[in-house]
Amino acid sequence: MVHVRGGKLCNAVFVLLNIILIAVSSAYCDDSTVKSGKLPSTQYEVKIDPSQWKIVVEAAKKEGRLVICGAPSEEWRKSLVDMFQQEFPEIKVEYTGINGRDFWPRMRKERELGQKLWDLRAGGIEALAYPAKRDGFLDPIRPLLLPENASDSKWVGGLDGLFNDKEKKFMPTYTIYIQRTVAVNRDFIKESEITSSEQLLDPKFKGKIVMQNPTAGASYTALGNLGFMYGGNFLRDLLSKQNVAVTNDNRQEGEWLVRGKYPLAIGLVKTQLIPYIKQGIGKNVIKLEDKIIPVGTGFGGITLMKDAPHPNAAKVYINWLLSQKTQLKLTKNVFLNSRRTDVPPVDKETAVDPSNLSNYRFYSTEENDEITTRFLPIIREALKY
C-alpha cells in the first residue's frame, strides 16, 4: 500500500501512474518495437489462439469447400487457387474471376434475395467495397489473424497500414507498389513527345488513350488521382475532348496498349502485361511521371463476407494468403511487391520506401477513395455515363 501525506499527494499519484504506464507499455512492446521507436497498433487484437489452430483447420477440412470471387486473370487464379489446393487439397475452391465492379452489385442482389453464396472476395479494394462495408455486408478480418500475421513488424506501415478501411479491420491489402497513373508504350510514343501525365491534354494524343470502366476499379482510382493532382477541369477536358476509349476487358486494355492501337493507358496494372512480355512484346511499356507519387495495391486485397457459408475454411485461407510463405510465391507470380517486410520486392522499380511513406498517396484507402468519389459526377457528365 502507498501512503501519501499532505501536499505530496499529486506528485505521488503522478509517479504511480507513470510506473503503471511503463509496466503496461513494456508488456505490449517487443524489442523490435522499442528499437524502432514505433508504438504498436492502437487496435492490436488477435483472437485466434495458435494452440487452437489445429481445431480450426480440421473444421475447415470438414467444411471441405470455399467459394471465392477473385481477379480475372490466369496469373492470379494460379496463385489464389492452385497454390492453396496444393497445401489444402481437402478444401475445394470454387473460384469465379470477375472484376469488383461486377461482383459487388451481384453480391448485393443475392443478399437481398437471402442468398449467402460467397465466402471471400480476393481482389482489389474497389470503391464499391466501402459501401458494402458500411451497409454491413462484411465481417472483420483483423480478429482472425494468427500472431505471425498480426505483428506490426511484419507489414510496411504496421498492422494498421495493412488495412485500407477506416476501422483498420475489414480490408487488408497485401501488395504495395508505386502505381503510376498512366502507362505509355515507347514503341509508339517517344519520350520527346510526353513524359508526364499532366501532358495528356495535348491534342496530338486525342484518340490514343484507353482505360477500363471509369466508374469503378483501377481506371476509376487512376482518374481520381489525376483529378487530385491537376483538378476537376483537367479531368473534364481529358474525358470530353480526348476521345478516350473505354473497355470492360482487362486483357483487351493490355493488348491494345502493347500493340499500339491505344499507346496510352489509364489505370493499367502491371500484371496485365505479363502474358505479352512472355511473348516478347510490351517490354517498352513504362509509366508516365506524376506530380504526386501514387501507391496502389492492385488485386492484392481480401474481404470476408458476413456470415460466410464456410467460416473456418475462410479463416484458414486468409491466414494462408497473408503468410510469408505464400507471399514469397504469390508476388513472384503476379510480379507485384508484397507489403510484408520479410518478403523482398520482386520489382525494385516500383518498390516504396518504408521510411518515407508520407511522401506517397495511397489512393485506394477509404479516406482517399472519398476524395476520388467527389470526381465521379465529372466523370459521368464528361462520358455521359
C-alpha positions in Angstrom: 0.0 0.0 0.0 1.2 3.5 -0.8 0.8 6.1 2.0 0.7 9.8 0.9 0.7 12.7 3.2 -0.2 16.4 2.8 0.7 18.4 -0.3 2.7 15.5 -1.8 -0.5 13.7 -3.0 -0.5 14.9 -6.6 3.2 14.1 -7.2 2.9 10.7 -5.7 -0.1 9.9 -7.8 1.7 11.1 -10.9 4.7 8.9 -10.2 2.5 5.9 -9.5 0.6 6.3 -12.8 3.8 6.6 -14.7 5.1 3.4 -13.2 1.8 1.6 -14.2 2.0 3.0 -17.8 5.6 1.9 -18.2 4.8 -1.6 -17.0 1.8 -1.8 -19.4 3.9 -0.5 -22.3 6.6 -3.0 -21.6 4.1 -5.8 -21.7 3.0 -4.9 -25.2 6.2 -3.7 -26.8 8.8 -6.3 -28.0 12.5 -5.4 -28.6 12.0 -4.5 -32.2 9.2 -2.1 -31.3 11.3 -0.3 -28.7 14.3 -0.1 -31.1 12.2 1.4 -33.9 10.6 3.9 -31.6 7.2 2.9 -33.0 4.2 2.1 -30.8 2.1 -1.0 -31.5 -1.1 -0.6 -33.5 -3.8 1.0 -31.4 -6.3 -1.7 -32.3 -3.9 -4.7 -32.0 -6.2 -7.6 -31.5 -5.6 -11.3 -32.1 -8.4 -13.7 -31.1 -7.1 -16.8 -32.9 -5.2 -18.8 -30.4 -2.3 -20.8 -32.1 -3.0 -23.7 -29.7 -6.5 -23.9 -31.1 -5.4 -23.5 -34.8 -5.4 -27.3 -35.5 -9.1 -27.4 -34.5 -9.9 -24.6 -36.9 -8.0 -26.4 -39.7 -9.8 -29.6 -39.0 -13.2 -27.8 -39.0 -12.2 -26.2 -42.4 -11.4 -29.6 -43.9 -14.8 -30.9 -42.7 -16.5 -27.9 -44.4 -14.5 -29.0 -47.5 -15.3 -26.1 -49.6 -14.6 -22.4 -50.2 -16.3 -20.0 -52.6 -14.2 -17.1 -53.8 -14.6 -14.3 -56.3 -11.2 -13.1 -57.5 -9.2 -11.3 -60.1 -10.0 -12.3 -63.7 -6.5 -13.4 -64.9 -4.7 -16.7 -65.1 -1.8 -15.5 -63.1 -4.0 -14.6 -60.1 -6.1 -17.8 -60.4 -3.0 -19.9 -60.2 -1.8 -18.0 -57.2 -5.1 -17.8 -55.3 -6.4 -21.3 -56.2 -3.7 -23.7 -57.3 -1.2 -22.8 -54.6 -3.9 -23.2 -51.9 -5.2 -26.5 -53.2 -1.6 -27.9 -53.1 -1.4 -27.2 -49.4 -5.0 -27.9 -48.5 -6.4 -30.5 -51.0 -9.3 -31.3 -48.7 -10.8 -27.8 -49.2 -12.1 -27.4 -52.7 -12.0 -23.9 -54.0 -14.8 -22.7 -56.3 -13.3 -19.6 -58.0 -15.0 -17.1 -60.2 -12.8 -14.5 -61.9 -14.6 -11.2 -62.3 -13.8 -7.5 -61.6 -15.0 -5.9 -58.4 -17.3 -3.5 -60.2 -19.3 -6.5 -61.3 -19.0 -8.5 -58.1 -20.3 -6.1 -55.6 -23.6 -5.3 -57.3 -24.1 -9.0 -57.9 -23.4 -9.9 -54.2 -25.9 -7.2 -53.1 -28.7 -8.5 -55.2 -28.0 -12.1 -54.0 -28.1 -10.9 -50.3 -31.4 -9.1 -50.9 -32.8 -12.4 -52.0 -31.5 -14.1 -48.9 -28.6 -15.9 -50.7 -25.3 -16.1 -48.9 -23.2 -17.7 -51.6 -19.7 -16.2 -51.3 -17.0 -16.6 -48.6 -14.4 -14.2 -49.8 -13.6 -11.5 -52.4 -9.9 -11.9 -53.3 -9.2 -8.8 -55.3 -8.6 -5.1 -55.2 -10.3 -2.9 -52.7 -12.6 -1.0 -55.1 -14.8 2.0 -54.4 -17.9 -0.3 -54.3 -16.4 -2.3 -51.4 -16.7 0.6 -49.0 -20.5 1.0 -49.2 -20.7 -2.8 -48.8 -18.7 -2.5 -45.6 -20.8 0.4 -44.3 -24.0 -1.5 -45.1 -23.0 -4.5 -43.0 -22.1 -7.0 -45.7 -18.6 -7.7 -44.4 -17.1 -9.3 -41.3 -13.9 -8.1 -39.7 -10.7 -9.9 -40.6 -8.3 -8.5 -38.1 -9.6 -10.6 -35.1 -9.0 -13.7 -37.2 -5.3 -13.3 -37.8 -2.6 -15.6 -36.3 0.1 -13.7 -34.4 2.6 -14.3 -37.2 0.3 -12.3 -39.5 -0.8 -9.7 -36.9 2.5 -8.3 -35.9 3.3 -4.6 -36.6 6.8 -5.6 -37.6 5.6 -7.8 -40.5 3.9 -5.1 -42.5 5.0 -1.9 -44.2 3.3 0.8 -42.2 2.5 -1.6 -39.4 -0.7 -3.7 -39.0 -2.9 -0.6 -39.3 -1.2 0.1 -42.6 -2.2 -3.3 -43.9 -5.9 -2.3 -43.8 -7.5 0.2 -46.2 -10.7 0.8 -44.3 -11.0 3.5 -41.6 -11.7 0.9 -38.9 -8.5 -0.9 -39.8 -10.0 -4.3 -39.5 -12.1 -5.2 -42.6 -9.9 -4.8 -45.7 -6.3 -5.9 -45.6 -4.2 -5.2 -48.8 -1.1 -7.3 -49.0 0.5 -5.9 -52.2 2.0 -2.4 -52.3 3.8 -0.7 -55.2 4.2 2.6 -56.9 1.4 2.7 -59.4 1.9 5.4 -61.9 -1.4 6.7 -63.2 -0.8 6.4 -66.9 1.2 3.9 -68.9 2.8 4.7 -72.3 4.2 2.3 -74.9 7.5 3.8 -76.0 7.5 1.8 -79.2 4.8 4.2 -80.4 5.2 7.4 -78.5 8.7 8.7 -77.8 9.9 10.4 -74.7 10.3 13.7 -76.5 6.5 13.7 -77.0 5.4 13.0 -73.5 6.9 12.4 -70.1 4.2 13.5 -67.6 0.6 12.6 -67.0 -0.1 16.3 -67.0 0.6 16.4 -70.8 -2.4 14.1 -71.6 -4.5 17.1 -72.8 -2.2 17.7 -75.8 -4.4 17.4 -78.9 -1.9 15.1 -80.5 -3.0 12.4 -78.1 -6.6 12.5 -79.0 -7.9 9.0 -79.8 -4.7 7.4 -78.4 -5.8 6.8 -74.8 -7.6 3.7 -73.4 -9.0 2.9 -69.9 -11.3 0.4 -68.3 -14.7 1.2 -66.8 -14.2 4.7 -65.3 -16.8 4.4 -62.5 -15.0 1.6 -60.6 -11.8 -0.3 -60.4 -8.2 0.6 -61.4 -9.1 3.2 -64.0 -11.6 4.9 -61.7 -8.9 5.3 -58.9 -6.4 6.5 -61.5 -8.8 9.2 -62.7 -9.3 10.2 -59.1 -5.5 10.6 -58.8 -5.5 12.7 -62.0 -8.2 14.9 -60.5 -6.4 15.1 -57.2 -3.2 16.2 -58.9 -4.5 18.5 -61.6 -8.1 19.4 -60.7 -11.6 18.7 -61.9 -11.3 20.9 -65.1 -8.3 18.8 -66.2 -10.4 15.6 -65.7 -13.4 17.1 -67.6 -11.3 18.2 -70.5 -9.4 14.8 -70.7 -12.6 12.8 -70.8 -14.7 15.1 -73.0 -12.1 16.2 -75.6 -9.6 13.4 -76.0 -11.8 10.6 -77.2 -10.7 8.2 -74.5 -11.6 4.6 -75.4 -13.3 2.5 -72.7 -13.3 -1.3 -72.3 -14.6 -3.6 -69.6 -12.0 -6.2 -70.5 -8.6 -6.1 -68.6 -6.9 -8.3 -71.2 -8.1 -6.1 -74.1 -6.8 -2.9 -72.5 -3.4 -4.6 -72.1 -3.4 -5.9 -75.7 -4.4 -2.5 -77.2 -1.6 -0.9 -75.3 1.2 -3.3 -76.2 0.1 -3.5 -79.9 -0.2 0.3 -80.2 -3.9 0.7 -81.0 -4.0 2.9 -77.9 -0.4 3.6 -76.8 -1.6 5.4 -73.6 -3.5 3.6 -70.9 -5.0 5.0 -67.7 -5.0 2.7 -64.6 -3.2 -0.2 -66.2 -2.0 -2.7 -63.6 1.4 -4.2 -64.4 0.2 -7.8 -64.0 -1.9 -7.2 -67.2 1.4 -7.1 -69.2 2.8 -10.5 -68.1 1.3 -12.6 -70.9 2.6 -10.2 -73.5 6.0 -9.8 -72.0 6.3 -13.6 -72.1 5.7 -13.3 -75.9 8.4 -10.8 -76.2 6.2 -7.7 -76.7 5.2 -4.9 -74.5 8.7 -4.6 -73.0 8.8 -0.9 -73.6 5.7 0.0 -71.7 6.6 2.4 -68.9 4.7 4.7 -66.6 4.5 8.5 -67.1 5.6 10.6 -64.2 3.0 12.0 -61.8 3.0 15.2 -59.8 2.3 13.2 -56.7 3.6 9.6 -56.3 0.6 7.3 -56.1 0.8 3.9 -54.4 -1.6 1.1 -55.3 -2.5 -2.4 -54.2 -3.9 -3.8 -57.5 -5.8 -7.0 -56.9 -3.9 -7.7 -53.7 -6.7 -7.5 -51.2 -9.1 -9.8 -49.3 -12.6 -9.2 -47.8 -14.7 -11.6 -45.8 -18.4 -11.8 -46.4 -20.7 -11.5 -43.4 -22.0 -14.9 -42.3 -19.8 -16.7 -44.9 -21.1 -20.2 -45.6 -17.7 -21.8 -44.8 -16.3 -19.7 -42.0 -13.4 -22.0 -40.9 -12.2 -22.5 -44.4 -12.2 -18.7 -44.8 -10.1 -18.3 -41.7 -7.6 -20.8 -42.9 -7.4 -19.2 -46.4 -6.9 -15.7 -45.0 -4.0 -16.7 -42.8 -2.5 -18.8 -45.6 -2.8 -15.9 -48.0 -1.1 -13.4 -45.7 1.7 -15.7 -44.6 5.3 -15.1 -45.5 5.5 -18.5 -47.3 2.5 -17.7 -49.6 3.6 -14.1 -50.2 7.0 -15.2 -51.4 5.5 -17.3 -54.1 2.4 -15.2 -55.0 4.3 -11.9 -55.6 6.7 -13.7 -58.0 3.7 -15.0 -59.9 1.9 -11.6 -60.3 5.1 -9.5 -60.2 3.8 -7.1 -57.6 5.6 -6.3 -54.4 4.3 -7.6 -51.1 3.5 -5.4 -48.1 5.2 -7.9 -45.8 8.6 -6.6 -44.6 10.1 -10.1 -44.6 9.3 -10.6 -48.4 11.8 -8.9 -50.7 10.5 -6.7 -53.6 10.1 -8.6 -56.9 10.1 -5.3 -58.8 12.5 -2.8 -57.3 11.5 -0.1 -59.8 8.0 0.1 -58.1 9.1 -0.6 -54.5 8.1 2.0 -51.9 10.5 3.4 -49.3 9.1 2.4 -45.9 10.9 5.3 -44.2 9.1 7.9 -46.4 5.5 6.7 -46.5 4.3 10.2 -46.0 5.6 11.1 -49.5 3.1 8.8 -51.2 -0.6 8.9 -51.9 -2.3 5.6 -51.0 -5.2 6.2 -53.3 -7.3 3.2 -52.6 -7.6 3.8 -48.9 -11.1 4.7 -47.7 -10.2 8.3 -47.0 -8.7 8.8 -50.4 -11.5 7.0 -52.1 -13.9 9.5 -50.6 -11.8 12.2 -52.3 -12.0 10.3 -55.6 -15.7 9.9 -55.3 -16.1 13.7 -55.5 -14.9 13.5 -59.1 -17.4 10.9 -60.1 -20.1 13.4 -61.2 -17.5 15.0 -63.5 -16.5 11.6 -64.9 -20.2 10.7 -65.6 -21.0 14.0 -67.1 -18.0 14.1 -69.4 -18.6 10.5 -70.7 -22.4 10.6 -70.4 -22.4 7.6 -68.2 
